């Protein structure tokens, strides 16, 4: 495995890093101020659109898509260091149009959508004109087992009728969200893994109701937010189905692989930024006659953090390499492993940084408390740790059967 960067990727890495330093980081405070001053927090601050335009002009747009026709044509290994840089700021992924759930939805439409679906929904998403949501998780069932989902998608002439309730639908609160990919059952009595289908549902379709916003540890994650959504006799054209009936589970597996590794790449960037904050802080504070940086326990925190970040990065790069060379299915063990490793690693590093900041670490004066809350959700999002561990164990045991 060769993880050395090509000249092309080195150039992109330098340009993304410089853009982060010169455009995004100086505007993080402006972004928050504008968000707070608006009549509603569910609208994008004007500074975001300004930064997106600058990213487009700089040629730093849609870097996540491996398909050269739509994106930068980068492999997963090539995209990894760029995605890591984006993870250093909560607003950076959207600036580059590389933000979840849009990335996964765009990849899904690229791979499984018709030409008509691509024209109607993929093109405005690629241009950053609209946002989207992915509706899979349900409040009434353990949705970590996707075969449990109960939402019904029933054919009625040249339409499908959708009934069900979803929650933790990220991005649904955003005024710019115009399209949802909904997973439900078209054949509830069929074979276990072909009962499900995915279908495109415009946000403004009658019967789509957001019942409540769901904060994360008190954070509203505005302007995107997360919501609980009801689908009550929602009718959409039969042509809105993705790929075909019964392909929902297969699409989910294809969609979630890249999404999982992108989360891990961003978490490594977040951990790096947290380690930097810790190192700077401990050289600026003294206790009991010594700088904090001279205290043995603090040095252990720093050493452990560096070790754990490097371990996670290497495993992420291996997973990316497997996806590039043998495909998502053959690389599923590595994808599952990194999805377990990266969130827990980031949480440990952020927790040490919080501790090093003392009481300041849990305030909004620093970004650590919100960073911890976001990282904690990723032990659940795109499959909880326990499901991934189960998959890893089953694949390992299979070698001996």
C-alpha positions in Angstrom: 0.0 0.0 0.0 1.4 3.3 -1.1 -0.1 6.4 0.7 2.3 8.9 -0.8 0.5 11.9 -2.3 0.7 12.8 -6.0 1.7 16.3 -7.1 -1.9 17.0 -7.9 -3.1 16.0 -4.4 -0.2 17.9 -2.7 -1.3 21.0 -4.7 -5.0 20.5 -3.7 -3.9 20.0 0.0 -1.9 23.2 0.0 -4.8 25.1 -1.6 -7.5 23.7 0.7 -5.2 24.4 3.7 -4.6 28.0 2.6 -8.3 28.5 1.9 -9.2 27.2 5.4 -6.7 29.7 6.9 -7.5 32.7 4.8 -11.2 32.4 4.2 -13.0 29.9 6.5 -11.3 30.3 9.9 -11.5 34.1 9.8 -15.2 33.9 9.0 -16.3 31.4 11.6 -17.2 34.1 14.1 -19.1 36.1 11.4 -21.0 33.0 10.4 -22.2 32.5 14.0 -23.0 36.1 14.5 -25.1 36.2 11.3 -26.8 33.0 12.3 -27.8 34.5 15.6 -29.0 37.8 14.2 -31.4 36.3 11.7 -35.1 36.0 12.2 -34.7 32.2 12.1 -31.7 30.0 12.7 -32.9 27.7 9.9 -31.6 29.9 7.1 -28.0 29.9 5.9 -26.0 33.0 6.8 -25.0 35.2 3.9 -21.3 34.7 4.5 -21.8 31.0 3.7 -22.9 31.7 0.1 -20.0 34.2 -0.2 -17.5 31.5 0.9 -19.0 28.9 -1.4 -18.6 31.2 -4.4 -15.0 31.8 -3.5 -14.4 28.0 -3.2 -16.0 27.5 -6.6 -13.8 30.2 -8.1 -10.7 28.6 -6.5 -11.5 25.2 -8.1 -12.1 23.6 -4.7 -15.6 22.3 -5.3 -17.2 18.8 -5.2 -13.8 17.3 -4.3 -15.5 14.2 -2.8 -16.9 12.7 -6.0 -14.6 10.2 -7.6 -16.5 10.5 -10.9 -14.6 12.9 -13.0 -17.7 13.9 -14.9 -19.2 15.4 -11.8 -16.4 15.9 -9.3 -12.6 16.2 -9.0 -12.0 12.6 -10.0 -10.1 11.8 -6.9 -9.7 8.3 -5.3 -10.6 7.8 -1.7 -6.9 7.8 -0.8 -6.5 11.1 -2.6 -9.5 12.7 -1.0 -8.6 11.6 2.5 -6.1 14.3 3.4 -8.4 17.0 1.9 -11.4 15.7 3.9 -9.3 15.7 7.0 -8.5 19.4 6.6 -12.2 20.1 6.2 -12.9 18.4 9.5 -11.0 21.1 11.4 -14.0 23.5 11.0 -17.7 22.6 11.4 -18.6 24.9 8.5 -15.9 23.9 6.1 -17.4 20.9 4.4 -20.4 22.9 3.2 -18.1 25.6 1.8 -16.5 23.0 -0.5 -19.9 21.3 -1.2 -18.6 18.3 0.6 -21.1 18.1 3.5 -23.2 15.2 4.7 -25.9 14.2 4.0 -25.6 15.9 0.6 -22.5 14.0 -0.4 -24.1 10.6 0.2 -27.2 11.6 -1.5 -25.3 12.9 -4.5 -23.3 9.7 -4.7 -26.5 7.7 -4.6 -28.1 9.6 -7.4 -24.9 9.5 -9.5 -24.8 5.7 -9.2 -28.5 4.7 -9.1 -30.4 7.6 -10.5 -32.0 8.0 -13.9 -31.0 10.8 -16.3 -34.2 12.6 -15.4 -33.5 12.3 -11.6 -29.9 13.5 -12.2 -31.1 16.6 -14.1 -33.8 17.5 -11.5 -31.9 16.9 -8.3 -28.3 16.0 -8.8 -27.4 19.1 -10.8 -28.7 21.7 -8.3 -27.1 19.7 -5.5 -23.8 19.7 -7.3 -24.1 23.5 -7.9 -24.8 24.0 -4.1 -28.1 25.7 -4.8 -30.2 23.3 -2.7 -29.7 20.9 0.3 -31.1 17.5 1.0 -31.9 14.9 3.6 -31.7 11.1 4.0 -34.6 9.5 5.8 -33.9 6.0 7.1 -33.9 5.9 11.0 -37.2 5.4 12.7 -38.3 6.1 16.3 -40.4 3.0 16.8 -37.8 0.4 15.8 -34.1 -0.3 16.3 -33.0 1.1 13.0 -29.4 -0.1 13.3 -30.9 -3.2 11.7 -32.2 -1.7 8.5 -34.5 -4.6 7.9 -36.6 -3.4 10.9 -37.8 -0.3 9.3 -41.6 0.0 9.0 -42.2 2.9 6.6 -44.5 1.7 3.8 -44.0 2.5 0.2 -47.0 1.2 -1.8 -47.5 1.3 -5.6 -50.8 2.9 -6.6 -51.0 3.2 -10.4 -48.3 5.5 -11.6 -47.6 6.7 -8.1 -46.1 5.5 -4.8 -47.9 6.3 -1.5 -45.6 6.6 1.5 -46.6 6.3 5.1 -44.3 6.2 8.1 -42.4 8.2 10.6 -38.6 9.0 10.6 -36.3 10.8 13.0 -32.8 12.1 13.2 -33.3 13.4 9.7 -30.3 15.7 9.3 -30.7 18.8 7.3 -34.5 18.7 7.3 -34.8 22.0 9.2 -32.8 24.0 6.6 -35.0 26.2 4.4 -32.8 25.1 1.5 -33.6 21.4 1.9 -35.7 20.5 -1.2 -35.3 16.7 -1.6 -35.3 13.7 0.6 -34.2 10.1 -0.1 -36.6 8.0 1.9 -36.0 4.3 2.7 -39.1 2.1 3.2 -40.7 -1.2 2.4 -42.3 -1.9 -1.0 -42.6 -5.7 -0.2 -43.0 -6.2 3.5 -43.5 -10.0 3.1 -40.7 -10.6 0.6 -37.2 -11.9 1.2 -35.4 -10.1 4.1 -33.0 -8.0 2.1 -35.2 -7.1 -0.9 -38.2 -5.8 1.1 -36.8 -2.2 1.1 -36.6 0.4 -1.6 -35.4 4.0 -1.8 -37.4 6.8 -3.3 -37.0 10.5 -3.9 -39.5 12.7 -2.1 -39.6 16.5 -2.7 -39.6 18.3 0.7 -42.8 20.3 -0.2 -44.9 17.3 -1.1 -48.3 17.3 0.7 -48.2 15.0 3.7 -44.5 15.6 4.6 -44.6 17.1 8.1 -41.7 18.0 10.4 -43.1 17.4 13.9 -40.1 18.6 15.9 -36.5 19.6 15.9 -34.1 17.3 17.7 -31.1 19.0 19.4 -27.9 17.2 20.2 -26.8 17.6 23.8 -28.6 21.0 23.6 -26.9 22.1 20.3 -29.4 22.9 17.5 -26.9 22.3 14.7 -28.5 25.2 12.8 -29.1 25.9 10.0 -29.4 22.3 9.0 -30.7 20.7 12.3 -32.2 17.3 12.8 -35.9 16.5 12.8 -38.7 14.0 13.3 -40.7 13.7 10.2 -44.0 12.1 9.4 -45.0 10.8 5.9 -48.8 10.7 5.8 -50.2 9.4 2.5 -47.4 11.1 0.6 -47.7 10.6 -3.1 -44.9 10.8 -5.6 -44.5 9.7 -9.2 -43.4 6.0 -9.7 -40.5 7.4 -11.6 -39.0 8.7 -8.3 -37.9 5.2 -7.3 -34.1 4.8 -7.1 -32.7 1.9 -9.2 -35.6 -0.4 -8.7 -38.0 -1.9 -6.2 -36.3 -4.1 -3.6 -32.9 -2.4 -4.1 -33.0 -0.2 -1.0 -30.8 -2.4 1.2 -28.2 -2.7 -1.5 -28.2 1.0 -2.1 -27.8 1.6 1.6 -24.8 -0.5 1.8 -23.2 1.2 -1.2 -24.2 4.7 0.1 -23.0 4.3 3.7 -19.5 3.0 2.9 -18.1 6.2 1.5 -20.2 8.2 4.1 -18.6 6.3 7.0 -15.1 6.8 5.8 -15.7 10.5 5.1 -16.9 10.9 8.7 -13.7 9.2 9.9 -11.5 11.5 7.8 -13.2 14.6 9.2 -12.9 13.2 12.8 -9.1 12.9 12.4 -9.0 16.6 11.4 -11.1 17.5 14.4 -8.8 15.5 16.7 -5.7 17.2 15.2 -7.2 20.6 15.9 -8.1 19.6 19.4 -4.6 18.3 20.1 -3.2 21.6 18.8 -5.6 23.5 21.1 -4.4 21.4 24.0 -0.7 21.9 23.3 -1.1 25.6 23.0 -3.2 25.8 26.2 -0.8 23.8 28.4 2.1 26.1 27.5 0.1 29.1 28.6 -0.9 27.9 32.1 1.1 27.1 35.2 0.2 25.1 38.3 2.2 24.3 41.4 5.3 26.1 40.1 5.3 24.4 36.7 3.9 25.0 33.3 1.2 22.5 32.6 3.2 21.3 29.6 5.9 20.1 32.1 3.5 18.0 34.2 4.0 14.3 33.5 0.3 13.5 33.2 -0.2 16.3 30.6 2.7 14.9 28.6 1.0 11.5 28.7 -2.2 13.0 27.3 -0.3 14.6 24.5 1.7 11.5 23.6 -1.4 9.2 23.8 -3.3 11.6 21.5 -0.6 11.7 18.9 -0.3 7.9 18.9 -4.1 7.4 18.6 -4.5 9.9 15.8 -1.7 8.3 13.8 -3.2 4.8 14.3 -6.6 6.0 13.3 -5.2 7.8 10.2 -3.3 4.7 9.0 -6.4 2.5 9.4 -8.5 5.1 7.6 -6.0 5.2 4.7 -6.0 1.4 4.6 -9.8 1.4 4.4 -9.6 4.0 1.6 -7.1 1.9 -0.3 -9.3 -1.2 0.0 -12.3 0.8 -1.3 -10.2 2.0 -4.3 -8.6 -1.3 -5.2 -11.0 -4.1 -4.3 -14.3 -2.2 -3.7 -16.5 -1.4 -0.8 -17.7 -5.0 -0.3 -14.2 -6.5 0.0 -13.2 -3.5 2.2 -16.2 -3.8 4.5 -14.1 -5.1 7.4 -11.7 -2.1 7.3 -14.6 0.3 6.9 -16.3 -1.2 9.9 -13.1 -1.1 11.9 -12.4 2.6 11.2 -16.0 3.5 12.0 -15.5 2.0 15.5 -12.0 3.5 16.0 -12.2 7.1 14.7 -15.1 8.4 16.8 -13.8 6.9 20.1 -10.3 8.2 19.3 -11.6 11.7 18.6 -13.7 11.7 21.8 -10.6 10.7 23.9 -8.5 13.5 22.3 -11.2 16.1 22.7 -11.8 15.0 26.3 -8.2 15.5 27.2 -8.2 18.9 25.5 -11.3 19.9 27.5 -9.6 18.8 30.7 -6.5 20.8 29.8 -8.7 23.9 29.4 -10.2 23.4 32.8 -13.6 25.1 33.2 -13.1 26.9 29.9 -13.3 23.6 28.1 -17.0 23.1 28.7 -18.0 26.7 27.7 -18.7 28.1 24.3 -15.5 30.3 24.6 -13.8 27.4 22.9 -15.1 25.0 20.3 -14.3 21.8 22.3 -17.7 21.2 24.0 -19.5 21.3 20.7 -16.8 19.3 19.0 -17.3 16.6 21.7 -21.1 16.6 21.2 -20.7 16.2 17.4 -18.1 13.4 17.7 -20.3 11.5 20.2 -23.1 11.3 17.7 -20.8 9.5 15.3 -20.7 6.5 17.6 -24.3 6.1 16.5 -24.7 7.7 13.0 -24.2 5.4 10.0 -24.4 2.4 12.3 -23.6 2.1 16.0 -20.2 0.7 17.2 -21.9 -2.5 18.4 -23.3 -3.3 14.9 -19.9 -2.7 13.3 -18.1 -4.8 15.9 -20.7 -7.6 15.3 -19.8 -7.5 11.5 -16.1 -7.5 12.2 -16.4 -10.5 14.5 -18.6 -12.5 12.1 -16.1 -11.8 9.2 -13.2 -12.9 11.4 -14.9 -16.1 12.6 -15.8 -17.0 9.0 -12.1 -17.6 8.4 -12.2 -20.5 10.8 -15.4 -22.1 9.7 
